């Protein structure tokens, strides 16, 4: 969880991540792609880069789930939320969310805010909605290999057929194993760029056949080549797994 406060207006680019996100806004207003956001939202896995805006004197709390974490809160298949950003009260009780927001507003201590949200999420868990240990293991392996493990390797490692893995994976994670692998690789590319590697070095380290292949894949997510995107100077999200 992250607590973010800003006295000045903030704009940032949101790269697609590998897991669901919940945002609870306190003061201020926010938008994504110039569309106003509700005070409490749930964001599924995304297909493209988005642009977020935050007003001056805004504050919000971000919850980033593990790849299979959101499935424990949602009764339905989570892949229905692919490329969706919705009001949180679409899937969780409105009165409980409002009560949480009121309690968050009453404390200035971020750690107390985190504890409030943690208790709220624990109360919201459906005990029988947790994904199988095999699906969770496959998602962890995708993260551990930065998206380089083949579907055949994933299926073999977790003891499932490829067809069964693909069928159950999307329902629990929110996207297919191939899509999650592409997202993991995209984030690994960002990590390598932040370490100061050249695009040629990044392409090799991330498992691309060549730099044009890297550029093509990166452009599919962001609408720009990696050199253009990174040198634009736009503030971007930095997922906590590689900070």
C-alpha positions in Angstrom: 0.0 0.0 0.0 1.1 3.6 -0.7 -0.1 6.9 0.7 0.5 9.8 -1.7 0.0 13.5 -0.9 0.6 16.4 -3.3 0.2 20.1 -2.8 0.7 20.8 -6.5 -1.2 19.3 -9.5 0.3 16.1 -10.7 0.3 14.3 -14.1 1.7 10.9 -14.7 1.7 8.1 -17.2 0.4 4.8 -15.9 2.1 1.8 -17.5 0.1 -1.5 -17.5 0.9 -3.5 -14.4 0.5 -7.2 -13.7 -2.1 -7.0 -11.0 -5.2 -5.2 -9.9 -5.1 -1.8 -8.1 -7.5 -0.1 -5.7 -7.3 3.6 -5.2 -9.0 5.4 -2.3 -9.0 9.2 -2.8 -9.3 11.6 0.2 -9.2 15.3 -0.7 -8.8 16.5 -4.3 -10.0 15.2 -7.6 -8.5 12.8 -10.2 -8.9 11.6 -13.8 -7.7 9.0 -16.1 -7.4 9.9 -19.8 -9.3 13.1 -18.9 -12.3 11.2 -17.5 -13.2 12.0 -13.8 -12.6 9.2 -11.3 -14.8 8.1 -8.4 -13.4 8.5 -4.9 -12.8 4.8 -4.7 -11.9 2.8 -7.8 -10.8 -0.7 -8.8 -8.5 -1.0 -11.8 -8.0 -4.3 -13.6 -5.1 -5.3 -15.8 -4.7 -2.9 -18.7 -4.1 -3.2 -22.4 -2.6 0.2 -22.9 -0.8 3.0 -21.2 -3.1 5.6 -19.5 -2.6 9.2 -18.4 -3.6 10.2 -14.8 -4.2 13.7 -13.5 -4.4 14.7 -9.8 -5.6 18.1 -8.6 -3.6 20.3 -6.2 -3.9 19.4 -2.5 -4.9 15.8 -3.3 -4.2 12.7 -1.3 -4.9 9.1 -2.1 -4.1 5.6 -0.9 -3.1 2.9 -3.4 -3.5 -0.8 -2.9 -1.5 -3.0 -5.2 -2.5 -6.7 -5.1 -0.5 -9.7 -5.9 -1.3 -11.3 -9.3 -3.9 -13.6 -7.7 -4.9 -11.3 -4.8 -7.9 -9.6 -6.3 -9.7 -12.9 -7.0 -10.2 -13.3 -3.3 -12.4 -10.2 -3.2 -14.4 -10.7 -6.3 -17.0 -13.5 -6.7 -16.9 -13.5 -10.5 -14.2 -14.2 -13.0 -11.7 -11.3 -12.7 -10.9 -11.3 -16.5 -14.2 -9.4 -17.0 -12.3 -6.4 -15.6 -9.6 -6.5 -18.2 -8.9 -2.9 -19.4 -11.6 -1.7 -17.0 -11.5 1.0 -14.3 -14.7 1.0 -12.3 -16.1 2.5 -9.0 -15.2 0.2 -6.2 -18.8 0.1 -4.9 -19.7 -1.8 -8.1 -18.1 -4.9 -6.5 -18.0 -4.1 -2.8 -20.7 -2.6 -0.5 -21.1 1.2 -0.8 -21.8 1.7 2.9 -18.6 -0.2 3.9 -16.5 1.8 1.5 -18.0 5.1 2.8 -17.3 4.1 6.4 -13.7 3.3 5.5 -13.3 6.6 3.8 -14.6 8.4 6.9 -12.2 6.6 9.1 -9.3 7.3 6.8 -10.2 11.0 6.9 -10.0 11.0 10.7 -6.3 10.0 10.9 -3.2 11.6 9.5 -0.9 8.7 10.3 -0.2 6.6 7.1 0.4 3.5 9.1 -3.0 3.8 10.8 -4.5 4.3 7.3 -2.9 1.1 6.1 -4.2 -0.8 9.1 -7.7 0.4 8.4 -7.6 -0.6 4.8 -6.0 -4.0 5.7 -8.9 -4.7 8.1 -11.4 -3.7 5.5 -9.9 -5.9 2.8 -9.6 -8.9 5.3 -13.4 -8.5 6.1 -14.1 -8.5 2.3 -12.3 -11.7 1.5 -14.4 -14.6 0.2 -12.7 -17.7 1.8 -13.6 -20.0 -1.0 -12.6 -17.6 -3.8 -8.9 -18.1 -3.6 -7.2 -19.4 -6.8 -5.7 -22.8 -6.8 -2.1 -23.2 -5.6 -1.2 -24.2 -9.2 -2.5 -21.0 -10.7 -0.8 -18.9 -8.0 2.5 -20.8 -8.7 2.2 -20.1 -12.4 1.7 -16.4 -11.8 4.7 -16.3 -9.5 6.8 -18.1 -12.1 5.9 -15.5 -14.7 7.0 -12.8 -12.4 10.2 -14.6 -11.4 11.2 -15.1 -15.0 10.2 -11.6 -16.1 7.8 -13.1 -18.6 10.3 -15.4 -20.3 8.9 -18.8 -19.3 6.9 -20.4 -22.1 3.3 -21.6 -21.6 4.6 -25.2 -21.9 7.2 -24.6 -19.2 4.6 -23.0 -16.9 2.1 -25.9 -17.4 4.9 -28.5 -16.7 6.2 -26.7 -13.6 2.7 -26.5 -12.0 1.5 -29.9 -13.1 -1.3 -28.8 -15.4 -2.1 -29.3 -19.1 -1.6 -26.1 -21.2 -5.4 -26.0 -22.0 -6.3 -26.3 -18.3 -3.8 -23.7 -17.3 -5.0 -21.2 -19.9 -8.6 -21.8 -19.0 -8.3 -21.3 -15.3 -5.5 -18.7 -15.3 -7.6 -15.9 -16.9 -10.4 -16.4 -14.5 -8.1 -16.0 -11.5 -5.6 -13.5 -12.7 -7.5 -11.3 -15.1 -5.6 -12.1 -18.3 -4.1 -15.1 -20.1 -0.6 -16.4 -19.2 0.7 -14.9 -22.5 -0.7 -11.5 -21.7 0.6 -11.5 -18.1 4.0 -12.5 -19.5 4.0 -9.6 -21.9 3.1 -7.2 -19.0 5.9 -8.7 -16.8 8.4 -8.3 -19.7 7.3 -4.6 -20.2 7.9 -3.9 -16.6 11.3 -5.6 -16.7 12.2 -3.4 -19.7 11.4 -0.3 -17.5 13.6 -1.7 -14.7 16.5 -2.3 -17.1 16.2 1.2 -18.5 16.2 2.7 -15.0 19.5 0.7 -14.3 21.1 2.6 -17.2 21.2 -0.1 -19.9 21.1 0.7 -23.6 18.2 -0.5 -25.7 20.3 -3.1 -27.4 21.4 -4.4 -23.9 17.8 -4.3 -22.8 16.5 -6.2 -25.8 19.1 -9.0 -25.1 18.5 -9.1 -21.3 14.7 -9.2 -21.7 14.8 -12.0 -24.2 13.8 -10.2 -27.4 15.3 -11.5 -30.6 16.4 -8.0 -31.5 15.8 -4.3 -30.7 13.1 -3.9 -33.4 11.1 -6.7 -31.7 11.5 -4.8 -28.4 10.4 -1.6 -30.0 7.3 -3.2 -31.6 6.2 -4.8 -28.4 6.7 -1.6 -26.4 4.9 0.5 -28.9 1.9 -1.8 -28.7 1.5 -0.9 -25.0 2.5 2.7 -25.0 2.0 4.1 -28.5 5.6 5.2 -28.6 9.0 3.6 -29.0 11.0 3.0 -25.8 13.6 5.7 -26.5 10.9 8.3 -27.3 8.8 7.2 -24.2 11.6 7.2 -21.7 13.2 10.4 -22.8 9.9 12.3 -22.7 10.5 13.0 -19.0 6.9 12.0 -18.1 6.5 10.9 -14.5 5.4 7.3 -14.5 4.3 4.7 -12.0 7.1 2.6 -10.6 5.7 -0.8 -9.4 6.8 -1.6 -6.0 8.3 -5.0 -7.0 11.3 -3.3 -8.6 11.7 -0.1 -6.5 
